[in-house]
């Protein structure tokens, strides 16, 4: 397959002196009561000024406010060290940052670094963002007793009784359009009345080079857990990244507009997307114009998440040359999730996926969707959503593109739907190649507004076999050696005037009660089945 034609990128590694200074030397106390912000930041600054080295977080419970990393420093946590960030919001000043791909005012991140080189966070201790103090929570995502306990803790419940907020400022922020987005002439003071709503990401590294995060547990983040932005030569190795499953915007890692990235040997169990690739949102992302590129994702496990490996939806600067292999997704809402929407722009291309194992995927095992609508991937009980209305709009720089994906050797035991493609009528999903895929699912394969799709040695074992494959307004589809359960109601359903060039080979149509159903608007020669 095509991934062999390109060599894997080389990610430069940190080189930091072993000279070690404990935060205790600067007065820190690990009693869970003393606020150690000043002691920790003084230790980091002192070590950096002396040419670098290790800043040690020893055994203890270390309460702190925001920590600012410095070049040539390795922040090292002992196994029995917990670094916990205070729930006193006054310790976090409003700073000009970035939120979901756009410049925005946010509370200062618990850990941050800007324009740094040669930095690391290592060890086997725990970094806890105290995210429960910040996050709003949907009632539908808690048990009755959990909800009662949360409400009893304080905060504010929305009038309809379906959402809990930590404070009045959080409520106001949630009702403010484009809350926190930076506007000319406004200062931090202008956002004070919604400050609590502007939740920080636990770790934000901006424009840094040569980074190592290894061994540590990052958990309980106010918003996203790990957010490298405009970084180069980034290694994430053997991390535990955790959030409550209901944590709103509780992503694991969001790699945004970064180059040369390795994510390996890590475990994610979070409240939103697990391992996610981004590159800015809409016009702001296109103006930045920095893709995420040269990325290796291997030997990772993702438990609860909205997606196991994800690209988008904020991918307006593009994403390219990404390798994902030897990963397992267990109970993620969607397995491989590629999402975008009109207005984003950006090109996602040259994506190579190999050796992926999945079990218990409530949604799609493999999903390409260009109609992303910023809602939970799995519909909650009682929730109603309108069907997508297909209209054609002109192609502009705001039209996103997905092309040149190569996905091979995927096994999924239990999924809501096996494979789903949904492109735009004005910009189809293009040139997607799937090979050696076995999926046991409720629904089969759906291909809408796609061009140049190749399915080779795909085996779908479905509960609903009417149809196994649904094709709508798609062209140049090649299906070779499709396997399915004998006795299926319908093998192929083809609809839409644009459907043509659908070629099926090496597939036994006689195992189905009915091999094909062709809608009246489809050319009778659109589907060819050969032995």
Secondary structure, DSSP 4 states (H G I P E B T S, - for coil): -GGGGSPPPP---------EEEGGGGT---EEEEE-HHHHHHHHHHHHHTT-EEEEE-SEEEEES-EE--TTEEEEE-TTEEEEE-S-GGGS-EEEEEETTEEEEEEPPSEEEES-EEEEEEES-EEE--GGGT--EEGGGS-HHHHHHHHHTSSEE-TTSSEEESSHHHHHHHTSTTTTB--TT--GGGGGGGGGGSPPPSEEEES-EEEEEES-EEE--SS-SEEEES-EEEEEES-EEE--TT-TT--SEEEES-EEEEEES-EEE-SS-SEEEE-B-HHHHHHH---EEEEEEES-EE-SSS-SEEE-SSBTT-EEEEEEEEEEEES-SSSEEEE--TT---EEEEEEEEEEEEEEEEEEEEEEES---SS-SSPPTT---PPPPP------TT--EEEEEEEEEEEEEEEEEEEEEE--SSS-EEEEEEEEEEEEEEEEEEEESEEEEEEEEEEEEES--EEEEEEES-EEEEEES-EE-TT-SEEEEEESTT-EEEEEES--GGGSSEEEEE-TTS-TTSEEEE-
